[in-house]
Amino acid sequence: MTSSPGSLPVTASDLPRSPRPFLREWSFTLLLGIVYVAVFNLWRFLQPDAVFLSALISSALLCVCFGVTWVRKYFRGFWEALLHFVVILDIFLEGVLIPVHDTHGFYWCALAFAVLIIGYRRHLRRQTRLMVPQR
């Protein structure tokens, strides 16, 4: 590390706190929303056996992604992680328990999940900002 003579070394606490990049902060949430809408749109054209199989596969893949995001500390708390997991659980249960999906009602569910998750994440961000002392 090089520095000019007479200058103090820069420490991590001296640097301004920069927010995480948008895609890193919202990547799993965006992936979950896209997969949710895509799977339900696909189910409108599939036979019940294919719906069942795609529900198992998509839920399993999303659970793996959920585990990776958990390990990487993507979630800011238990409740945020639970909200994301409920979306995965919904895909699984809908695909396993309901054999025919021929309506567009899932868009209302997707909107409700988005409002809950985005609203909760914004609430957590606002709380975090209030807790950080200003210089």
C-alpha positions in Angstrom: 0.0 0.0 0.0 1.4 3.3 -1.0 0.6 6.7 0.4 2.0 10.1 0.2 4.3 11.3 3.0 2.5 12.8 5.9 -0.9 11.5 5.0 -2.9 9.2 7.2 -3.8 5.8 5.9 -7.4 5.3 4.9 -9.4 2.9 6.9 -12.6 1.2 6.1 -14.5 3.4 8.6 -13.3 6.5 6.7 -14.7 5.4 3.4 -18.3 6.4 2.6 -20.8 3.6 2.8 -22.0 2.7 -0.7 -25.2 0.8 -1.2 -25.0 -2.6 -2.7 -25.5 -2.6 -6.4 -29.2 -3.0 -7.5 -28.9 -6.4 -9.1 -27.0 -7.9 -6.2 -29.5 -6.5 -3.8 -32.6 -7.6 -5.7 -31.3 -10.6 -7.8 -33.1 -13.5 -6.0 -36.3 -11.5 -5.6 -36.3 -10.7 -9.3 -35.5 -14.3 -10.2 -38.3 -15.6 -8.0 -40.8 -13.2 -9.5 -39.8 -14.1 -13.1 -39.9 -17.8 -12.4 -43.2 -17.5 -10.6 -45.0 -15.8 -13.5 -43.2 -17.9 -16.2 -44.2 -21.2 -14.5 -47.8 -20.2 -14.0 -48.0 -19.1 -17.6 -46.5 -22.3 -18.8 -49.0 -24.4 -16.7 -51.9 -22.9 -18.7 -50.7 -25.0 -21.7 -49.5 -28.2 -20.0 -51.2 -31.4 -19.1 -51.7 -32.1 -15.4 -48.8 -34.7 -15.3 -46.5 -32.1 -16.8 -47.7 -29.4 -14.3 -46.9 -31.8 -11.5 -43.4 -32.6 -12.8 -42.6 -28.9 -13.6 -43.8 -27.9 -10.1 -41.4 -30.4 -8.5 -38.4 -29.4 -10.7 -39.0 -25.6 -10.4 -39.5 -25.8 -6.7 -36.4 -27.9 -6.2 -34.3 -25.5 -8.3 -35.6 -22.5 -6.4 -34.9 -24.2 -3.1 -31.3 -24.7 -4.2 -31.1 -21.0 -5.1 -32.8 -20.1 -1.8 -30.1 -22.1 0.0 -27.3 -20.3 -1.9 -28.8 -16.9 -1.1 -29.2 -17.9 2.5 -25.5 -18.9 2.8 -24.5 -15.6 1.0 -26.6 -13.6 3.6 -28.9 -12.2 0.9 -31.8 -11.8 3.3 -31.8 -9.2 6.0 -33.7 -11.3 8.5 -35.7 -14.4 9.1 -39.0 -12.8 8.0 -37.7 -11.7 4.7 -36.4 -15.2 4.0 -39.7 -16.6 5.0 -41.6 -14.4 2.6 -39.4 -15.6 -0.3 -39.8 -19.2 0.8 -43.6 -18.8 0.8 -43.4 -18.0 -2.9 -41.5 -21.2 -3.6 -44.0 -23.1 -1.4 -46.9 -21.6 -3.4 -45.4 -22.8 -6.7 -45.0 -26.3 -5.2 -48.4 -26.6 -3.6 -50.3 -25.1 -6.6 -48.5 -27.5 -9.0 -49.0 -30.6 -6.9 -52.6 -29.9 -5.6 -54.3 -28.2 -8.5 -54.0 -30.1 -11.7 -55.5 -27.5 -14.1 -54.4 -23.8 -14.4 -56.5 -22.1 -17.0 -57.0 -18.6 -15.6 -54.9 -15.5 -15.1 -55.6 -15.3 -11.4 -52.0 -16.0 -10.5 -51.1 -12.4 -11.5 -53.0 -11.2 -8.4 -50.9 -13.6 -6.3 -47.7 -12.4 -7.9 -48.7 -8.8 -7.3 -49.5 -9.6 -3.6 -46.2 -11.3 -3.1 -44.4 -8.4 -4.8 -46.1 -5.8 -2.6 -45.3 -7.8 0.6 -41.6 -8.5 -0.3 -40.8 -5.1 -1.8 -42.6 -3.3 1.0 -40.9 -5.3 3.7 -37.4 -4.8 2.1 -38.0 -1.1 1.9 -39.2 -1.0 5.5 -36.0 -2.8 6.6 -33.8 -0.4 4.5 -35.5 2.6 6.1 -35.0 1.1 9.6 -31.4 0.5 8.9 -30.9 4.1 7.7 -32.5 5.4 10.9 -30.2 3.3 13.1 -26.9 4.3 11.4 -25.5 7.4 13.1 -25.0 10.4 10.8 -21.7 12.2 10.7 
